[in-house]
Amino acid sequence: MKENIEKYLKEKRLRLDVEEPEQDLIWEGIRSGLQQKKKGLPEWFWKVAAIFIFVVSVTYFITNETPEKQIVVINLSDVSEELGEQESQLKHLANLKWEEVQQKLPEENTYLQFLLNELQELDAIYTTYQQDLNQTINNEPVVRAMLDYYEKKVKILNRLLLEIEKQKYHEETITL
C-alpha cells in the first residue's frame, strides 16, 4: 500500500504542485473548528473538585456518623481514697521491683522465661479487672482482685530476683 501511495504521488506530483489551495475554504474550516470548541473548565479542575468533595464527605462521615465511645478509666482511688492509697503503694513497690529485675536480668534468661510469662498473664488478667471495674464501679470482689494482682506481681518479682541471685551464686560457685 505504501508503494501505491508513493507511485501515485510521483505520477501526480506536477499536478499537485500546480494547484493552489483555496484560502477561503481553509479559513472557513478553521473558523468552524473554533466555534465548535466550547470554553469550559479544564479537566484537571473537575478532578480536583471530585477529590475535594470525596475528602469532605469522608471527613463528615468519620466525625459525625461513627459512634464515639469515650473510654473512662476508673482507678481504685475513684472508689475510695484508702483503696487508692493502697493501690499506689503496691504499684510503686511493683515498679521498683520491676526496675531491679530489669537491671539484674541476664541476657540469657531462658530459664527465667516461665516467670516472665507469669507476669504477662498476670498483666492480661489485670486488664480484665480494669474493664470489670469500669463497668461496675464499686464491685468489691473486683477491687480485692485488683489489689491481689499487685501483691501477686510483687511476689513473682521477688521470686524472679531470688532465681536471678540463685543463678548468679550457682555460676560463681562453678567457676571457683
ABEGO torsion letter per residue (X at the ends): XAAAAAAAAAAAAAAAAABBBBAAAAAAAAAAAAAABBBBBBAAAAAAAAAAAAAAAAAAAAAAABBBBBBBBBBAAAABAAAAAAAAAAAAAAAAAAAAAAAABBABAAAAAAAAAAAAAAAAAAAAAAAAAAABABBAAAAAAAAAAAAAAAAAAAAAAAAAAAAAAAAAAAAX
